[in-house]
Amino acid sequence: MSFTLEDERGPTQASSLGRVAHWCDVVIRLTGLNADLYLNGNLTARFALYHAMGLAADAAKAIPEQDMEAMPGVNWTALFSMRTFLVHRPHLVDSDKVWQAATENVPVLLSTLIAYQTRVSWSSTRRVQHGSFVV
C-alpha cells in the first residue's frame, strides 16, 4: 500500500470529524506497514506513529463539544493526554502502550466516528471522509 499526496494534505473536507478520521486511517496504515519495524524498536517507525496519533488527537480537539458528548464511548481526555506525551515527552512514552492504543483504540475511534456520522442526519458539509470516499 502506498501513500498518496492526499494522505499528506489530509482530507479535502474541512470538517474536524473528517480530519480525525483521516489521521486515524493513517495510524491504521502505519501499524500495518511498520509492525515489525515498530516492535523491533525502529525509531523512525515509532516517531511516525507518534506523529500521526498526535495529529489525530490535535484534530479531535476541534470536534464540537456536542459531537463529543454524542460519542460517550470515546475517552477524549485520554486521547488528549496521550497527545501531550507523544508530542512533548516522546522519550517517556511506553511504546507498548502506544502500540496497543494504535492497534486497538484507534480502529474503534474510527468506527465510532463513522457510526456517529451514519446515525445522525448530516448535511453534505459535515460528512466524514475516510480514504478516498465519503461515508
C-alpha positions, 0 to 999 in steps of 0.5 A: 500500500502506498501513500498518496499526496492526499494522505499528506494534505489530509482530507479535502473536507474541512470538517474536524470529524473528517480530519480525525478520521483521516489521521486515524486511517493513517495510524491504521496504515502505519501499524500495518506497514511498520509492525515489525519495524515498530516492535523491533524498536525502529525509531523512525517507525515509532516517531511516525506513529507518534506523529500521526496519533498526535495529529489525530488527537490535535484534530479531535480537539476541534470536534464540537463539544456536542459531537463529543458528548454524542460519542460517550464511548470515546475517552477524549481526555485520554486521547488528549493526554496521550497527545501531550506525551507523544508530542512533548515527552516522546522519550517517556512514552511506553511504546507498548502502550502506544502500540496497543492504543494504535492497534486497538483504540484507534480502529474503534475511534474510527468506527465510532466516528463513522457510526456517529456520522451514519446515525445522525442526519448530516448535511453534505458539509459535515460528512466524514471522509475516510480514504478516498470516499465519503461515508 
